[in-house]
Amino acid sequence: MRLTNFLFKQVDNSALIIFRIIFGLLCFLESVGAIFTGWLRRTLVEPEFTFTFIGFEWLQPLPGSGMYIYYLIMGGFGLFIMLGYRYRFSAFMFAIMWTATYLMQKSSYNNHYYLLALLSAIMVILPAHKNASLDAKHNPSIKENGMPNWCRYIFILQMFIVYTYGAIVKLYPDWLDASIMGILMKSKQHYSLVGEFLQNEWLHYFLAYGGILFDGLIIPLLLYKPTRKLAFFAAVFFHLFNSFIFQVGIFPYLSLAFALFFFEPQAIHRIFLKKKPFYSDSQVIIPAYKKPMLTVFAIYFSFQILLPLRHIVIPQSVLWTEEGHRMSWRMMLRSKSGHTIYYVVDKKSQVRTTVNLDHYLTPKQKRLASAKPDAIWQFSQVLKEDYAKKGQDISVYVDSRISVNGRPFIPFIDPNVDLAATKWSHFKHSEWILPPKQGYFTR
């Protein structure tokens, strides 16, 4: 009962209203930014095909200029979220459209894209349009100054999961000896003014251990009032540094916006929405749908906690196989490169041909199809389908060597397995991925 009272106690909704405005603006900027930076052209327009999430091959980019229109419409829904115009519909449409583009391609996979898909779905169910919105202006009967307390803590718990796993997965040798940070910073050597500075070894250690401490402590420090302001300023430095050095889109600014839910409602109201009446009644309003709602939340957060752990039951290191890597908050943990040759064998004539990857893949897709086993399997299926259209029944064999975090290149895929005839399993280890030689991950 105490938990129920805590979750359904009404608090001032200023934080949620301001977050809606920032969230909608960032959704708009992410959408139109994909167009103007050329990301959309390189990722979804120019490629002959995209590496979708396996099982979602039916999600394909629109032809011609269709994807530009798609992203403009999606950006428009972001603006509608910001303005609170037809909020529920706009939030739902953005969530569907963004999730579709997330599942549509893996060449530019990013944990932050996954997070935005989750957050956009959460925003659909929140009463974020009940004030300072066009919906409330056109229909004053929906206007409210309060919200249930769970509207704050759904974000706090989600980000606690993200950051906690972000800290835990960094506790492995290549991060602890700062070698992976050195590799990441070497790629930034061309930056003007700071490029050379970023090559200092002491900085690599500072960033490596600072990253662990930040991810592991930021949520508890924001929750604890005496350390809240200091933690917020640390977050500002951390996220602005990431934005400048790693250029990770809207994520740093979205992460800073979450601070709204940690500060006292009075402070957020005073700073951002002085003209709005402050809600201070602290009523407990328990809805009739309490049980199904709490059940859904329990299932959702159980899934969020368990999904990043799935690699534990999969043989071999996730750094090697990539099995269990995605949707697990494993951010900037490894650098992987590969040398991969695809051979096509005509089953009738037994003629063996080397595939020219330039005929099928963009440079970014070639890197993906050279080092990631699911992409290697998918491209083998693409080759099978392409040759079938020409009336040929083929086998596909792969000679692949990869390097993880600057280590030597060693064999990765069993060259004797016909990947065109191999079935994909989402839930068990692919035996055609060769194990790394003993001691490979010991420096």
Buried (B, 14 or more C-beta within 10 A) or exposed (E): EEEEEEBBBBBBBBBBBBBBBBBBBBBBBBBBBBBEEEBBBBBBBEBEBBBBBBEEBEBEBEEEEEBBEBBEBBBBBBBBBBBBBBBBEBBBBBBBBBBBBBBBBBBBBBBBBBBBBBBBBBBBBBBBBBBBBBBBEEEEEBBBBBBBBBBBBBBBBBBBBBBBBBBBBBEBEBBBBBBBBBBBBBEBEEBEEEEEEBBEEEBBBEBBBBBBEBBBBBBEBBEEEEBBEEBBEBBEEBBEEBBEBBEBBBBBBBBBBBBBBBBEBEEBBEEBBEEBEBBEEEEEEEEEEEEEBBEEBEEBBEEBEEBBEBBEEBEBBBBBBBBBBBBBBBBBBBBBBBEBBBBBBBEEEEEEEEBEBEEBBBEBBBBBBBBBBBBBBBBBBBBBEBBEEEEBEBBBBBBBBBBBBBBEEBBBBBBEBBBBEBEEEEEEBBEBBBBBEEEBBEE
